[in-house]
Amino acid sequence: SLVDYNELIDLDVELYNVGSQPAQNLTVVISTNDQYVTLIDSVDFLATINANNTINISSPFSFQVDNYVPDQHVVLFTLTITDNQSNSWTSNLSVTLNAPLIEDLGLSIDDINFGNGNSRLDAGETLDLVVTIKNSGHSDIMNLNSFLSCSSPFVTVNSAVSSTSVLPSNQQQSVIF
């Protein structure tokens, strides 16, 4: 039901014939110019939609969501339906894309085990740098790698990578370097 980053989506469509005559030999085309989706299957064909009837089409269209999308980005699609008499109808639909949104909530120094325990970076100490991150986006993130580097010649980074297997939406976690 939710559309997340890096997903392949099969889109169901419901069409209603408001006319008094059957619509026959229909070509249904979905389109978008959105940079964050790639249409995979954008055309479907229908034999008939009877007058005053609804038809549900299961997965006639598919699209791939980009791996890097802004959280809550809205994609606008245009659905164009053409019948065998060259009548054409257009309808718009929108789909909201979900993605993680990582925030840095702050950092702390843990020098209890190998330092003097004053929570400050002192010369000669070995310590853990604890960074608290939060996923304030609307999608979980899997296999998150955090990297730490320092340009100071007086600091040695012993553990430059910290991995998080999953950071659920609206959750926070400490990353330790």
C-alpha positions, -999 to 999 in steps of 0.1 A, spaced: 0 0 0 29 24 6 54 32 -21 90 32 -9 123 41 -25 139 15 -47 107 -5 -51 91 -20 -83 54 -11 -81 25 -28 -98 -3 -2 -100 -39 -13 -99 -65 9 -117 -102 13 -114 -121 27 -144 -157 39 -144 -177 44 -176 -200 73 -168 -215 73 -203 -247 57 -216 -229 36 -242 -202 9 -238 -166 20 -243 -149 -4 -266 -114 -13 -278 -98 9 -252 -61 19 -250 -51 30 -216 -17 48 -212 -1 61 -181 26 87 -183 47 110 -161 77 133 -164 88 127 -128 126 122 -124 122 97 -95 102 70 -113 108 49 -145 78 35 -162 82 -2 -170 48 -11 -184 28 20 -194 1 7 -219 -29 -16 -214 -57 -27 -237 -93 -34 -227 -121 -48 -248 -152 -32 -232 -164 -12 -202 -201 -13 -202 -221 19 -197 -224 29 -160 -200 2 -149 -167 0 -131 -139 -23 -141 -109 -31 -119 -76 -37 -137 -51 -56 -116 -15 -45 -122 -18 -31 -158 11 -7 -151 44 -9 -134 71 15 -125 105 15 -107 111 40 -79 146 55 -78 169 46 -49 174 82 -40 141 101 -36 130 128 -13 107 116 15 70 123 8 77 133 -28 45 133 -48 46 118 -83 19 130 -107 7 105 -133 -16 112 -163 -39 84 -174 -51 87 -210 -79 65 -223 -88 63 -260 -115 42 -275 -120 28 -311 -139 60 -321 -109 83 -312 -127 96 -281 -102 104 -254 -104 109 -217 -77 121 -193 -74 116 -156 -47 125 -131 -35 105 -102 -8 110 -76 14 86 -57 34 96 -26 70 82 -24 85 73 10 121 73 19 143 74 50 155 108 62 185 105 85 192 132 111 222 137 133 208 143 168 242 149 184 273 132 196 289 123 229 323 111 240 325 79 260 360 77 276 350 56 306 368 24 296 401 38 282 402 74 294 396 95 325 358 94 323 353 131 320 334 128 286 359 151 269 385 144 243 419 146 261 454 140 247 465 104 248 430 90 253 413 62 234 375 67 234 342 59 217 325 86 198 288 80 200 266 97 174 228 95 178 209 93 145 172 93 138 152 82 108 126 108 106 115 96 71 85 75 63 104 44 52 128 20 71 164 19 60 183 -14 58 221 -19 59 230 16 68 268 23 70 281 54 88 316 66 81 338 88 103 370 106 92 391 133 107 416 156 90 436 164 122 470 148 123 466 146 161 436 122 160 436 86 149 403 70 140 405 33 150 370 24 138 359 44 108 328 24 99 297 16 119 269 -6 105 232 -6 114 212 -35 100 179 -17 102 167 18 113 129 19 113 110 50 104 107 75 133 133 56 154 167 66 167 199 47 174 234 53 186 262 47 162 296 41 179 330 48 164 
